[in-house]
Amino acid sequence: MKPPFSKSTTPLGKFPYNSRIGKNEFDLYDPAKNYILHGFKPGNALQASELNEIQENYYKNLTLYNILLKNWFFLGNGMVAGDTSKPIRGPSWMGAVPLNPLSSVGINPNTNSIIFNKDWYLVDDFSGLKFWIYNNTQKIVNIPASGYVGMTIERKYITPEIDSDLNDNSSGFSNSSLSPGADRIQLNFTTTTTDLTLNESLASSQRHILKVSNTNISYLNNLLKYSIN
């Protein structure tokens, strides 16, 4: 399972409900598919499993958001070193917000690197909607002298022809001889990004997480992550 979830215990993952959320998103040994939305098309049958997935996806997002609040507000709020011009804000900005500010992102001073660990991140899509996606591979980037660091995202439209698992699964397995179901909209991290200026354009694929300034590495809400000196 991918904490805090278990693929084997989703309420609607059993027959005859057949939600794919546990299998597609929570399996520890397979990459999360990061299907953020269902794309229903005229002419394709509506699967009962798809309605069940929408329900479970909603509660997955709600669960992660509640954990996010617990993890971040546990660290408190206030001002950065008493500087009233730099309030520590809540865990939300245009970019990517890690589920846990302590463990989702690591700093290795020996290799002068930032590590984006396998974990959940709250990300702005190109539309401005926010979605939870899982970083399937640990990504490492050198600490710049100054600037903004994060990851880039990619959106894809996945059809049943691309992923046969999206075919009708009412019998307990995906059956390509039956009517295909809805497409899925997929959002994934692709690589790391380092920029001198903060890019808050939704059209860009860059999603910043940290800023490096005056020997400090901070999240974009001003919460200090690491002091280089």
Backbone hydrogen bonds in HBPLUS format (Angstrom, degrees):
<---DONOR---> <-ACCEPTOR-->    atom                        ^
c    i                          cat <-CA-CA->   ^        H-A-AA   ^      H-
h    n   atom  resd res      DA  || num        DHA   H-A  angle D-A-AA Bond
n    s   type  num  typ     dist DA aas  dist angle  dist       angle   num
A0002-LYS N   A0026-PHE O   2.72 MM  24  4.98 113.8  2.15 131.6 145.7     1
A0005-PHE N   A0002-LYS O   2.92 MM   3  5.57 161.4  1.95 129.2 127.0     2
A0009-THR N   A0006-SER O   3.46 MM   3  5.86 167.9  2.47 111.5 114.7     3
A0013-GLY N   A0010-THR O   3.10 MM   3  5.26 170.0  2.11 117.0 117.7     4
A0019-SER N   A0012-LEU O   2.77 MM   7  5.47 161.8  1.80 151.6 147.7     5
A0017-TYR N   A0014-LYS O   2.75 MM   3  5.69 123.9  2.07 135.5 144.7     6
A0018-ASN N   A0014-LYS O   2.89 MM   4  5.39 160.9  1.92 128.5 134.7     7
A0024-ASN N   A0020-ARG O   2.79 MM   4  5.80 167.6  1.80 165.9 169.9     8
A0025-GLU N   A0021-ILE O   2.87 MM   4  5.61 157.2  1.93 151.0 155.6     9
A0026-PHE N   A0022-GLY O   3.07 MM   4  5.04 148.3  2.17 124.2 133.1    10
A0033-LYS N   A0024-ASN O   2.95 MM   9  5.64 159.9  1.99 147.0 153.7    11
A0187-LEU N   A0034-ASN O   3.14 MM 153  5.84 155.5  2.20 156.8 161.5    12
A0036-ILE N   A0185-ILE O   2.81 MM 149  5.81 142.2  1.95 163.0 175.5    13
A0185-ILE N   A0037-LEU O   2.97 MM 148  5.15 163.5  2.00 139.6 143.0    14
A0039-GLY N   A0183-ASP O   2.82 MM 144  4.73 174.3  1.83 128.9 129.3    15
A0183-ASP N   A0039-GLY O   2.92 MM 144  4.73 152.7  2.00 145.8 137.2    16
A0044-ASN N   A0041-LYS O   3.22 MM   3  5.83 167.0  2.24 135.9 138.6    17
A0050-GLU N   A0047-GLN O   3.08 MM   3  5.28 132.2  2.31  99.6 111.9    18
A0052-ASN N   A0048-ALA O   3.15 MM   4  6.50 153.9  2.22 148.2 155.8    19
A0053-GLU N   A0049-SER O   2.85 MM   4  6.10 143.9  1.98 142.6 153.0    20
A0054-ILE N   A0050-GLU O   3.04 MM   4  6.30 153.3  2.12 146.0 152.0    21
A0055-GLN N   A0051-LEU O   3.29 MM   4  6.58 154.0  2.36 141.0 147.0    22
A0056-GLU N   A0052-ASN O   3.05 MM   4  6.36 166.7  2.07 149.6 152.6    23
A0057-ASN N   A0053-GLU O   2.75 MM   4  5.85 154.6  1.81 152.1 159.6    24
A0058-TYR N   A0054-ILE O   3.07 MM   4  6.19 150.0  2.16 139.8 147.0    25
A0059-TYR N   A0055-GLN O   3.20 MM   4  6.60 159.1  2.25 150.1 154.7    26
A0060-LYS N   A0056-GLU O   2.82 MM   4  6.02 142.7  1.96 143.6 154.8    27
A0061-ASN N   A0057-ASN O   3.02 MM   4  6.22 164.7  2.05 148.7 151.2    28
A0062-LEU N   A0058-TYR O   2.98 MM   4  6.27 157.0  2.04 146.0 153.0    29
A0063-THR N   A0059-TYR O   2.91 MM   4  5.91 158.1  1.96 140.2 146.1    30
A0064-LEU N   A0060-LYS O   3.02 MM   4  6.26 166.5  2.04 153.7 156.6    31
A0065-TYR N   A0061-ASN O   2.96 MM   4  6.13 155.8  2.02 146.7 153.6    32
A0066-ASN N   A0062-LEU O   3.05 MM   4  6.27 156.5  2.11 147.7 153.4    33
A0067-ILE N   A0063-THR O   3.05 MM   4  6.33 155.4  2.11 149.3 156.3    34
A0068-LEU N   A0064-LEU O   2.84 MM   4  6.05 153.4  1.91 147.4 155.3    35
A0069-LEU N   A0065-TYR O   3.06 MM   4  6.36 159.8  2.10 148.7 152.2    36
A0070-LYS N   A0066-ASN O   3.11 MM   4  6.37 160.4  2.15 145.1 150.3    37
A0071-ASN N   A0067-ILE O   2.86 MM   4  6.07 165.6  1.89 156.1 159.7    38
A0072-TRP N   A0068-LEU O   2.96 MM   4  6.12 164.4  1.99 156.8 160.4    39
A0073-PHE N   A0069-LEU O   2.93 MM   4  5.77 162.7  1.96 147.9 153.5    40
A0074-PHE N   A0070-LYS O   3.19 MM   4  5.87 130.8  2.44 133.2 142.5    41
A0075-LEU N   A0072-TRP O   3.09 MM   3  5.66 149.5  2.19 110.8 118.5    42
A0076-GLY N   A0073-PHE O   3.09 MM   3  5.05 158.3  2.14  99.8 106.6    43
A0088-ILE N   A0078-GLY O   2.77 MM  10  5.46 172.6  1.78 149.3 151.9    44
A0080-VAL N   A0086-LYS O   3.18 MM   6  5.75 147.5  2.29 142.8 152.0    45
A0083-ASP N   A0080-VAL O   2.79 MM   3  5.36 164.8  1.82 123.5 128.8    46
A0086-LYS N   A0083-ASP O   3.03 MM   3  5.64 166.7  2.05 119.7 123.8    47
A0089-ARG N   A0221-ASN O   3.03 MM 132  5.03 154.1  2.10 142.5 147.5    48
A0092-SER N   A0090-GLY O   2.81 MM   2  5.76 133.1  2.03 112.3  97.3    49
A0124-ASP N   A0095-GLY O   3.22 MM  29  5.85 153.6  2.30 161.8 167.6    50
A0096-ALA N   A0208-HIS O   3.21 MM 112  6.00 160.8  2.25 141.8 139.8    51
A0097-VAL N   A0122-LEU O   2.87 MM  25  4.95 158.7  1.91 136.0 142.8    52
A0122-LEU N   A0097-VAL O   2.80 MM  25  4.95 162.5  1.83 144.8 145.3    53
A0099-LEU N   A0120-TRP O   2.96 MM  21  5.57 146.8  2.08 165.9 155.2    54
A0104-SER N   A0100-ASN O   2.95 MM   4  5.24 156.1  2.01 142.8 149.4    55
A0117-ASN N   A0104-SER O   2.87 MM  13  5.30 149.1  1.97 157.7 165.5    56
A0106-GLY N   A0115-ILE O   2.76 MM   9  4.82 164.7  1.79 145.1 150.5    57
A0115-ILE N   A0106-GLY O   2.78 MM   9  4.82 172.2  1.79 141.8 143.2    58
A0108-ASN N   A0113-SER O   2.90 MM   5  5.26 174.2  1.90 157.1 158.7    59
A0112-ASN N   A0108-ASN O   2.90 MM   4  5.79 108.3  2.43 138.0 157.1    60
A0113-SER N   A0108-ASN O   3.07 MM   5  5.26 163.1  2.10 140.6 144.1    61
A0143-ILE N   A0112-ASN O   2.89 MM  31  5.65 165.5  1.91 139.8 139.7    62
A0114-ILE N   A0141-VAL O   2.76 MM  27  5.36 166.5  1.78 165.0 168.7    63
A0141-VAL N   A0114-ILE O   2.97 MM  27  5.36 158.3  2.02 151.8 158.8    64
A0116-PHE N   A0139-LYS O   2.76 MM  23  5.12 171.1  1.76 163.1 164.7    65
A0139-LYS N   A0116-PHE O   3.02 MM  23  5.12 162.1  2.06 140.5 144.9    66
A0135-ASN N   A0119-ASP O   2.85 MM  16  5.50 169.7  1.86 159.6 159.5    67
A0121-TYR N   A0133-ILE O   2.91 MM  12  5.62 155.9  1.97 158.2 165.7    68
A0133-ILE N   A0121-TYR O   3.01 MM  12  5.62 163.8  2.03 158.0 161.5    69
A0123-VAL N   A0131-PHE O   2.78 MM   8  5.33 176.7  1.78 155.5 154.7    70
A0131-PHE N   A0123-VAL O   2.80 MM   8  5.33 158.5  1.84 151.7 157.0    71
A0125-ASP N   A0129-LEU O   2.72 MM   4  5.45 175.2  1.73 174.3 175.1    72
A0128-GLY N   A0125-ASP O   3.07 MM   3  5.31 153.6  2.14 107.5 115.4    73
A0147-GLY N   A0212-VAL O   3.06 MM  65  5.28 144.5  2.19 146.3 141.4    74
A0212-VAL N   A0147-GLY O   2.76 MM  65  5.28 162.7  1.79 158.1 163.4    75
A0148-TYR N   A0195-ASP O   2.63 MM  47  5.14 163.5  1.65 159.2 165.4    76
A0195-ASP N   A0148-TYR O   2.83 MM  47  5.14 159.7  1.87 149.0 155.8    77
A0149-VAL N   A0210-LEU O   2.88 MM  61  5.20 163.2  1.91 141.4 146.5    78
A0209-ILE N   A0149-VAL O   2.83 MM  60  5.98 173.8  1.84 144.8 145.3    79
A0210-LEU N   A0149-VAL O   3.00 MM  61  5.20 170.7  2.01 154.2 157.3    80
A0150-GLY N   A0193-THR O   2.95 MM  43  5.27 151.7  2.03 151.5 154.7    81
A0193-THR N   A0150-GLY O   2.93 MM  43  5.27 150.2  2.02 127.5 125.9    82
A0151-MET N   A0207-ARG O   3.08 MM  56  5.44 154.1  2.14 146.4 142.8    83
A0207-ARG N   A0151-MET O   2.81 MM  56  5.44 143.3  1.94 148.1 159.5    84
A0152-THR N   A0191-THR O   2.83 MM  39  5.53 156.7  1.88 150.5 155.0    85
A0190-THR N   A0152-THR O   2.87 MM  38  5.60 154.7  1.93 142.2 145.9    86
A0153-ILE N   A0205-SER O   2.88 MM  52  5.21 145.2  2.00 135.0 145.6    87
A0154-GLU N   A0188-ASN O   2.83 MM  34  5.39 141.7  1.97 151.9 162.2    88
A0188-ASN N   A0154-GLU O   3.01 MM  34  5.39 163.3  2.04 150.6 155.3    89
A0156-LYS N   A0186-GLN O   2.89 MM  30  5.09 157.5  1.94 142.5 149.0    90
A0186-GLN N   A0156-LYS O   2.83 MM  30  5.09 172.4  1.84 154.2 156.7    91
A0158-ILE N   A0184-ARG O   2.77 MM  26  5.06 170.0  1.78 164.5 163.8    92
A0184-ARG N   A0158-ILE O   2.81 MM  26  5.06 155.8  1.87 145.5 153.8    93
A0162-ILE N   A0159-THR O   2.91 MM   3  5.22 136.8  2.10 105.9 117.9    94
A0163-ASP N   A0159-THR O   2.93 MM   4  6.26 166.6  1.95 159.1 162.7    95
A0166-LEU N   A0163-ASP O   3.07 MM   3  5.99 171.0  2.08 126.6 129.1    96
A0167-ASN N   A0164-SER O   3.14 MM   3  5.66 168.9  2.15 116.8 119.2    97
A0175-ASN N   A0168-ASP O   2.83 MM   7  5.49 154.8  1.89 145.4 152.3    98
A0172-GLY N   A0169-ASN O   2.97 MM   3  5.31 162.5  2.00 114.4 119.4    99
A0178-LEU N   A0175-ASN O   3.23 MM   3  5.80 163.8  2.26 114.0 118.9   100
A0204-SER N   A0201-SER O   3.13 MM   3  5.49 148.6  2.23 106.4 114.9   101
A0211-LYS N   A0218-SER O   2.76 MM   7  5.43 155.3  1.82 158.3 166.3   102
A0218-SER N   A0211-LYS O   2.96 MM   7  5.43 164.7  1.98 159.4 162.3   103
A0213-SER N   A0216-ASN O   2.93 MM   3  5.38 161.9  1.96 155.0 160.3   104
A0216-ASN N   A0213-SER O   2.93 MM   3  5.38 160.7  1.97 117.5 123.7   105
A0228-ILE N   A0215-THR O   2.64 MM  13  5.05 160.9  1.67 171.5 173.6   106
A0217-ILE N   A0226-TYR O   2.74 MM   9  5.10 161.5  1.77 167.0 169.4   107
A0225-LYS N   A0217-ILE O   2.73 MM   8  5.48 155.9  1.78 145.7 152.4   108
A0226-TYR N   A0217-ILE O   2.99 MM   9  5.10 154.9  2.05 144.1 147.3   109
A0219-TYR N   A0223-LEU O   2.85 MM   4  5.31 163.9  1.88 154.2 154.4   110
A0222-ASN N   A0219-TYR O   2.95 MM   3  5.39 153.2  2.02 121.8 123.3   111
